[in-house]
């Protein structure tokens, strides 16, 4: 009769806070997991630009300087 309906007292309050905190944390985690699912994977490797490919081909000697300049102007 002296507890005025507090049940377990300080332990009950702590358990209630842990329960609600865990419930809120779980809800936030679930929402983040649902909306970030596609973005959380590893990033796709960046594709080189046409100019970078051209520079690499010229550096490897696959094309001549004239071809390099012509293609560079076209790009």
C-alpha positions as CSV (number, residue, x, y, z in Angstrom):
1,X,0.0,0.0,0.0
2,X,2.9,2.3,0.4
3,X,4.1,2.2,-3.2
4,X,1.1,3.9,-4.7
5,X,1.1,1.5,-7.6
6,X,4.7,1.9,-8.6
7,X,5.2,-1.8,-8.8
8,X,8.9,-2.5,-8.7
9,X,10.0,1.0,-7.8
10,X,13.3,2.1,-9.3
11,X,13.9,-1.2,-11.0
12,X,10.5,-1.0,-12.7
13,X,11.3,2.6,-13.9
14,X,14.7,1.4,-15.2
15,X,13.1,-1.5,-17.0
16,X,10.4,0.7,-18.5
17,X,13.0,3.2,-19.8
18,X,15.1,0.3,-21.3
19,X,12.0,-1.2,-22.9
20,X,10.9,2.1,-24.5
21,X,14.5,3.1,-25.4
22,X,15.0,-0.2,-27.1
23,X,11.7,0.0,-28.9
24,X,12.5,3.5,-30.2
25,X,16.0,2.5,-31.2
26,X,14.7,-0.5,-33.0
27,X,12.2,1.6,-34.9
28,X,14.8,4.1,-36.0
29,X,17.1,1.3,-37.1
30,X,14.4,-0.4,-39.1
31,X,13.4,2.8,-40.9
32,X,17.1,3.5,-41.8
33,X,17.6,-0.1,-43.0
34,X,14.5,0.1,-45.2
35,X,15.3,3.5,-46.8
36,X,19.1,3.0,-47.1
37,X,19.0,-0.6,-48.3
38,X,20.1,0.2,-51.9
39,X,22.7,2.7,-50.8
40,X,24.4,0.8,-48.1
41,X,26.2,-1.6,-50.5
42,X,29.7,-1.1,-51.9
43,X,30.0,1.8,-54.3
44,X,30.2,1.0,-57.9
45,X,33.6,1.7,-59.5
46,X,33.7,4.9,-61.4
47,X,33.9,4.5,-65.1
48,X,36.7,6.5,-66.8
49,X,35.6,9.4,-69.0
50,X,36.2,9.4,-72.8
51,X,39.0,11.9,-72.3
52,X,40.7,9.7,-69.7
53,X,40.4,6.6,-72.1
54,X,41.9,8.7,-74.9
55,X,44.8,9.9,-72.7
56,X,45.5,6.3,-71.7
57,X,45.5,5.0,-75.2
58,X,47.9,7.8,-76.3
59,X,50.1,7.1,-73.3
60,X,50.3,3.3,-74.2
61,X,51.2,4.2,-77.8
62,X,48.0,2.7,-79.3
63,X,47.3,5.9,-81.3
64,X,49.5,8.5,-83.0
65,X,49.7,12.2,-82.0
66,X,47.6,13.2,-85.0
67,X,44.9,10.7,-84.1
68,X,45.0,11.9,-80.5
69,X,44.6,15.5,-81.5
70,X,41.8,14.7,-83.9
71,X,39.8,12.6,-81.4
72,X,40.4,15.2,-78.7
73,X,38.9,17.9,-80.8
74,X,35.9,15.7,-81.6
75,X,35.3,15.1,-77.9
